[in-house]
Amino acid sequence: MMQQKAQITEQLLQKAQAQVEKMAFELEKGRDLSRVIVHVDMDAFYAAVEMRDCPELKDKPMAVGSMSMLSTSNYHARKYGVRAAMPGFIAKKLCPSLVIVPLNFDKYRAVSEEIREIFAEYDPNFQPMSLDEAYLDFTDHLEQRQSCPESSLTHRYRSRTNENPIFVSTEEGTDLSPVLFEGSPVFSEGDAGGPFEQFGTSVEEAVREMRFRIEQKTTLTASAGIAPNMMLAKVCSDKNKPNGQYRLAPTREAVMDFIQKLPVRKVCGIGKVSEKMLNALGITTCSDLSRQMALLSLLFSETSWHHFIQISLGLSSTHIPRHEERKSMSTERTFKELSKPEEQFSLCRELCDDLAEDLKKEALKV
């Protein structure tokens, strides 16, 4: 790529810049700031469920998965560098005291269904991305919310004496969320001054209410992002994680200010390979992306640089897809530590054969 860059003349760059500016102008005409998109992400979901059901794990670094592969870890374990999609045997080297709990998908699905029942009350057509993540369009709900009676915006706290108590009492008398991460704000009876919590009609209050109801029902916390489109909402949900929310104002000025400061690695759709290539060109933020767009249009495929220019403008879908056709197929397998190259190549061949067989079954080209 660097050799290709060296061959680009100033004349080519000027021509590319004109093309980029024309496309940016057309994209701006279609900017839609009217929708209110919310991305919800449960905090360390699998680990949180296991800690809720086994409180003795709350002060220990723990992960969910196996020695072959971890699905998630709690915040204590993350301090040691333990992450999702990491082989358990590597995680154990980073954190010898790590407790690994086997996956229990039946339990996670049951909890996820409880959460989705709440999602459906805010957007009946919400789009689940996984058991612990979803996109919701709050636009219609907010219109209806303006005329809601006060009683429907008031919710009762669950009793501490329930079978699954919301609060865990410490020796100091402080109430901690069972999700068990340090410095996390939680909803408590003291905050409300009584057994009820009342919420307002704004989008911030609506999302706070939804998160409150999730915690009261499941004892688990969620983080949320509020923005005019899906890409921005997903980025925003990570801003005040865990157990927080962040709203990006629906104005072009706010969107551009937010996106310009954003590292490219934070944007969904820019993976490790693309990030490495962009970094080699001196591009680390979306502001750099915008300044170098003419060069990128000459170095990357049309699909890629079109995606980059939309990112640099903070543009993305404002319509949450309901039923997408399958766009890809894959196969995977967890494995134990492999050190011999022949074993690694053998495994790769088996995976390729499995994928080829699946493609044939779907009458697709191999």
Secondary structure, 3 states (H helix, E strand, C coil): CHHHHHCCCHHHHHHHHHHHHHHHHHHHHCCCCCCCEEEEEECCHHHHHHHHHCHHHCCCCEEEECCCCEEEECHHHHCCCCCCCCCHHHHHHHCCCCEEECCCHHHHHHHHHHHHHHHHHHCCCCEEEECCEEEEECHHHHHHHCCCCHHHHEEECCCCCCCCCCCEECCCCCEECCCCCCCCCCCCHHHHCCCEEECCCCHHHHHHHHHHHHHHHHCCCEEEEEECCHHHHHHHCCCCCCCCEEECCCCHHHHHHHHHCCEHHHCCCCCHHHHHHHHHCCCCEHHHHHHCHHHHHHHCCHHHHHHHHHHHCCCCCCCCCCCCCCCCCCCCCCCCCCCCHHHHHHHHHHHHHHHHHHHHHCCCCC
